[in-house]
């Protein structure tokens, strides 16, 4: 079994990589920078520097055959974790370039990676599991956060469409893990006054409502490896367990 994790260099991605490596699962981490401490702890970790907001660079790397070489004939786990919170602010105030970069990183790159993994040569008995790390923002209209909300909704919808194809060798789920104490959350609390949600995130942090990346990663990794993974293409995974957000007919 081999896992590909985006944004593995810090936060939830680093915690997810740690969980899977500790289970004896080979991990290929993709991010702009590496994680030296994680590499020292797990020498078997493979790291690849790619700017996932640069879709041309990502496409060139995908064409290199690096994923095929890493995966071999093993079962494939793809975890699309990397994302940017920004740009933040009312529509018309953030700039088209920032919107394009956010959509490339948050939606374009994970959808391209998903397509590439789904197109790997079939090997008898091999299963492919794909997890998009989604957000409650994918189903809520939140002022000042349109790029993030839209990009996460795109991943949810891709998961629904792939699940509807009912391929026996593919399981996919877009998972909402709850609110996590990461650099992204810190960024949200430090935003300008016209970001309407800033005070809400400040209150959540002050009240201790944020879960640690390690705790969240344990739940996500356990669900990724669970036999029930993929039964619901879009779900919320909170302290009470897994709850399907919708049902595909």
C-alpha positions as CSV (number, residue, x, y, z in Angstrom):
1,X,0.0,0.0,0.0
2,X,1.3,3.4,-1.0
3,X,0.0,6.9,-0.1
4,X,0.4,10.2,-1.9
5,X,-0.3,13.2,0.4
6,X,-0.3,16.8,-0.7
7,X,0.8,19.6,1.7
8,X,2.7,17.1,3.9
9,X,5.3,19.5,5.1
10,X,3.3,21.0,8.0
11,X,0.0,21.0,9.8
12,X,-2.6,18.4,9.1
13,X,-0.6,17.1,6.1
14,X,2.4,16.4,8.3
15,X,0.3,14.7,10.9
16,X,-1.4,12.5,8.2
17,X,1.9,11.5,6.8
18,X,3.1,10.6,10.3
19,X,0.0,8.4,10.9
20,X,0.4,6.5,7.7
21,X,4.1,6.1,7.9
22,X,3.7,4.7,11.4
23,X,1.4,2.1,10.0
24,X,4.1,1.0,7.6
25,X,2.5,2.6,4.6
26,X,4.9,4.2,2.1
27,X,4.3,7.9,1.7
28,X,5.1,10.3,-1.2
29,X,4.7,13.8,0.1
30,X,4.1,16.7,-2.4
31,X,4.6,20.3,-1.3
32,X,6.6,23.4,-2.2
33,X,9.1,22.5,0.6
34,X,10.1,19.4,2.5
35,X,9.8,18.3,6.1
36,X,13.3,17.6,7.4
37,X,12.2,16.4,10.8
38,X,9.7,13.9,9.3
39,X,12.4,12.7,6.9
40,X,14.8,12.0,9.7
41,X,12.2,10.1,11.6
42,X,11.0,8.1,8.6
43,X,13.9,7.7,6.1
44,X,11.5,5.8,3.8
45,X,9.5,9.0,3.2
46,X,9.7,10.2,-0.4
47,X,9.3,14.0,-0.9
48,X,8.7,15.9,-4.1
49,X,8.9,19.7,-4.4
50,X,6.0,21.0,-6.6
51,X,4.2,24.3,-6.4
52,X,0.6,22.9,-6.7
53,X,-0.7,26.4,-7.6
54,X,1.3,26.1,-10.8
55,X,-0.7,23.7,-12.9
56,X,1.7,23.6,-15.8
57,X,4.5,22.6,-13.4
58,X,2.2,19.9,-11.9
59,X,1.4,18.6,-15.3
60,X,5.0,18.3,-16.2
61,X,5.8,16.4,-13.1
62,X,2.8,14.1,-13.6
63,X,4.2,13.3,-17.1
64,X,7.5,12.3,-15.6
65,X,6.2,9.0,-14.4
66,X,7.2,9.6,-10.8
67,X,3.9,8.5,-9.4
68,X,4.0,5.3,-11.4
69,X,7.5,4.5,-10.2
70,X,6.5,5.2,-6.6
71,X,3.3,3.2,-6.6
72,X,4.4,0.2,-8.6
73,X,1.7,-2.5,-8.3
74,X,0.5,-1.5,-4.8
75,X,-2.9,-0.3,-3.7
76,X,-2.9,3.5,-4.0
77,X,-4.1,6.0,-1.4
78,X,-4.4,9.7,-2.5
79,X,-5.0,12.3,0.1
80,X,-5.6,15.8,-1.4
81,X,-4.9,18.0,1.7
82,X,-3.0,21.1,0.4
83,X,-5.1,24.2,0.3
84,X,-5.0,28.0,0.8
85,X,-7.5,29.9,2.9
86,X,-7.2,33.1,0.8
87,X,-7.9,35.3,-0.9
88,X,-10.1,36.7,1.8
89,X,-12.4,39.7,1.4
90,X,-15.6,40.9,-0.3
91,X,-16.0,40.1,-4.0
92,X,-14.1,42.6,-6.1
93,X,-11.6,43.4,-3.5
94,X,-9.1,40.5,-3.7
95,X,-8.0,40.5,-7.3
96,X,-8.4,38.1,-10.2
97,X,-4.8,36.8,-9.9
98,X,-5.3,35.7,-6.3
99,X,-8.6,34.0,-7.2
100,X,-6.9,32.1,-10.0
101,X,-4.0,30.9,-7.8
102,X,-6.4,29.8,-5.0
103,X,-8.6,27.8,-7.4
104,X,-5.5,26.2,-9.0
105,X,-4.2,25.0,-5.6
106,X,-7.5,24.1,-3.9
107,X,-9.4,22.6,-6.8
108,X,-7.3,22.3,-10.0
109,X,-4.4,20.4,-8.5
110,X,-6.4,17.8,-6.5
111,X,-8.7,17.1,-9.5
112,X,-5.6,16.6,-11.7
113,X,-4.0,14.3,-9.2
114,X,-7.3,12.4,-8.9
115,X,-7.5,12.0,-12.7
116,X,-3.9,10.8,-12.9
117,X,-4.3,8.2,-10.2
118,X,-7.5,7.0,-11.7
119,X,-5.8,6.5,-15.0
120,X,-2.9,4.3,-13.6
121,X,-2.7,1.0,-15.4
122,X,-5.1,-1.5,-13.7
123,X,-3.5,-4.3,-11.7
124,X,-5.6,-7.2,-10.6
125,X,-6.6,-6.8,-7.0
126,X,-5.4,-3.2,-6.7
127,X,-7.7,-0.7,-5.2
128,X,-7.5,3.0,-5.4
129,X,-8.8,5.2,-2.4
130,X,-9.0,8.9,-2.8
131,X,-9.7,11.3,0.0
132,X,-10.3,15.0,-0.5
133,X,-9.9,17.0,2.7
134,X,-13.0,19.2,2.4
135,X,-14.6,21.7,4.7
136,X,-18.0,22.8,6.0
137,X,-17.4,25.8,3.8
138,X,-18.2,23.6,0.8
139,X,-21.9,23.6,1.8
140,X,-22.2,27.1,3.4
141,X,-22.2,30.5,1.7
142,X,-19.7,32.4,3.8
143,X,-19.1,36.2,3.1
144,X,-15.6,37.1,2.1
145,X,-14.6,33.5,1.5
146,X,-16.0,32.7,-1.9
147,X,-12.9,31.2,-3.5
148,X,-12.3,28.8,-0.7
149,X,-16.0,27.8,-0.5
150,X,-16.3,27.3,-4.2
151,X,-13.1,25.3,-4.5
152,X,-14.1,22.9,-1.7
153,X,-17.6,22.5,-3.2
154,X,-15.8,21.5,-6.5
155,X,-14.0,18.7,-4.7
156,X,-17.2,17.5,-3.1
157,X,-18.9,17.4,-6.5
158,X,-16.0,15.6,-8.2
159,X,-16.2,12.9,-5.4
160,X,-20.0,12.5,-6.1
161,X,-19.4,12.1,-9.8
162,X,-16.6,9.6,-9.5
163,X,-18.6,7.6,-6.9
164,X,-21.6,7.6,-9.3
165,X,-19.4,5.7,-11.8
166,X,-19.5,2.8,-9.4
167,X,-16.1,1.4,-10.2
168,X,-15.4,-1.7,-8.0
169,X,-11.7,-0.8,-7.8
170,X,-12.2,2.9,-6.7
171,X,-13.4,4.4,-3.4
172,X,-13.6,8.1,-3.1
173,X,-14.8,10.5,-0.4
174,X,-14.6,14.2,0.2
175,X,-14.4,14.5,4.0
176,X,-15.2,17.5,6.2
177,X,-12.9,17.0,9.3
178,X,-14.1,19.9,11.4
179,X,-12.1,23.0,12.5
180,X,-8.4,22.3,13.1
181,X,-5.7,24.4,14.9
182,X,-3.4,25.0,11.9
183,X,-1.5,27.9,10.3
184,X,-4.6,28.4,8.1
185,X,-6.7,29.1,11.2
186,X,-4.1,31.5,12.5
187,X,-4.2,33.3,9.2
188,X,-8.0,33.6,9.3
189,X,-7.8,35.2,12.8
190,X,-5.3,37.8,11.6
191,X,-7.3,39.1,8.6
192,X,-8.3,42.6,7.8
193,X,-11.5,44.1,9.3
194,X,-13.6,43.5,6.1
195,X,-13.3,39.8,6.5
196,X,-16.7,39.2,8.1
197,X,-15.8,35.8,9.6
198,X,-12.7,36.9,11.5
199,X,-14.4,37.4,14.9
200,X,-16.1,34.0,14.6
201,X,-12.7,32.3,14.2
202,X,-11.2,34.3,17.0
203,X,-14.0,33.1,19.3
204,X,-13.6,29.5,18.3
205,X,-9.9,29.6,19.1
206,X,-10.4,31.4,22.4
207,X,-13.1,28.8,23.5
208,X,-10.8,25.8,22.7
209,X,-13.1,24.6,19.9
210,X,-10.2,23.8,17.6
211,X,-8.9,20.2,17.4
212,X,-5.2,19.5,17.1
213,X,-3.8,18.3,13.7
214,X,-2.6,15.1,15.3
215,X,-6.1,14.2,16.7
216,X,-7.7,15.0,13.4
217,X,-5.1,13.0,11.4
218,X,-5.7,9.9,13.5
219,X,-9.4,10.0,12.7
220,X,-8.9,10.7,9.0
221,X,-6.3,8.0,8.6
222,X,-8.4,5.5,10.4
223,X,-11.4,6.4,8.1
224,X,-9.2,6.2,5.0
225,X,-8.3,2.6,5.9
226,X,-11.7,1.6,7.1
227,X,-13.8,-0.9,5.1
228,X,-16.6,1.6,5.1
229,X,-14.6,4.3,3.3
230,X,-16.3,5.4,0.1
231,X,-19.8,4.4,1.1
232,X,-20.6,8.1,1.3
233,X,-18.9,10.4,-1.3
234,X,-19.3,13.5,0.9
235,X,-19.3,13.2,4.6
236,X,-18.6,15.0,7.9
237,X,-16.2,13.2,10.2
238,X,-16.5,14.8,13.7
239,X,-16.0,13.5,17.2
240,X,-19.3,11.6,17.0
241,X,-18.1,9.7,14.0
242,X,-18.9,9.7,10.3
243,X,-22.1,11.3,9.0
244,X,-23.0,11.3,5.3
245,X,-23.8,14.8,4.1
246,X,-25.9,13.5,1.2
247,X,-26.8,10.3,-0.6
248,X,-26.1,9.7,-4.3
249,X,-29.0,7.9,-5.9
